[in-house]
Amino acid sequence: MENSQQQTDFRQRLELLIGSEKPYAWAARHGLNKGSFTNMWYKGGVPRVGTAQKIAAGSGCRVEWLLYGDGPMQDERAQAHEAAMPAGLPALPVRGDADEHEIPAGVQEEFCFIPRYNLKASAGFGTSAAGEQPMFYMAFRRYWVKNYLNASPRDLVVISVKGDSMSGVLEDRDTILVNTAERNPGEGLFVIRIGDDIFVKQLQRLPGGAVQVKSANPLYETFTVDLSRSAGEFEVIGRVVWFGRQIA
């Protein structure tokens, strides 16, 4: 009888969290397995602690309240934070009276910080490489850098794209991550220096020590660089390994 009452009470608390949202849409938004949610919603099941913690974290409620009905639905800080938030936004962990989300201990150790240079790799007619100074640093997960990029953080830099010659692949103002350890011109997207200007282009190695430099935009002509005759005038800075783009 006690177990049956717990199931009924849990269902009522779950209904309170879901509100007017469609149940399965709510479950998907909280990353819940469909079968697990069906067991809770239609069969009166009570979730395991791990699932309850996931629900509580996404809904801003206390685990003890969710599972057993003990104490208030939220702690006092969360209630104050939710009251100050626009309607319809999910409750998030708070850090005192700061205006940022709470960062659990140790999370910063997961990231490496890559310098973002005040420099644009032209996808057009070039831009001066003079005055290369880091403006700030961007965070990337160490695991991703090591296991997906197969790169060392010390070899990575972040710059932006200027121009339209690579339109369709890279757009004006895109942010690109460049691996400066990959300086041997081959097949792929590379940041290169020609004279005092830097560009981002598609390179293709040709027989006889030459490199073909191509743009994605057909309005820009392809040209060839003879590496044996371009010492000091042509340099590969690194391969483009990631890009980011702001929407609108």
HUQUI-V625093 format. One record per pair of residues at least 24 apart in sequence whose ideal C-beta (glycine too) atoms are under 6 Angstrom apart, sorted by the first residue. I is the first residue (numbers start at 1). GAP is how many residues later the second one is. If there is no record, write none. Layout:
BEGIN
I/GAP, I/GAP
END
This chain:
BEGIN
7/37, 7/39, 9/60, 10/36, 13/53, 17/42, 30/28, 60/31, 110/31, 111/28, 111/30, 112/28, 112/30, 112/41, 113/24, 113/26, 114/24, 114/26, 114/42, 114/44, 115/42, 116/42, 117/40, 117/42, 119/40, 120/40, 120/42, 121/38, 121/40, 121/70, 121/77, 121/79, 122/40, 122/41, 122/77, 123/38, 123/40, 123/42, 123/43, 123/47, 123/77, 124/39, 124/41, 126/71, 126/73, 127/35, 127/70, 128/68, 129/67, 129/69, 149/92, 151/28, 155/24, 155/25, 155/26, 161/39, 164/53, 165/50, 165/52, 165/55, 166/50, 167/50, 168/48, 169/47, 174/69, 174/71, 175/69, 176/64, 176/67, 177/64, 177/65, 178/60, 178/62, 179/59, 179/60, 179/62, 180/58, 182/56, 182/57, 183/53, 185/26, 185/51, 188/51, 189/51, 190/46, 190/49, 191/46, 191/47, 192/44, 193/42, 193/44, 194/40, 195/38
END
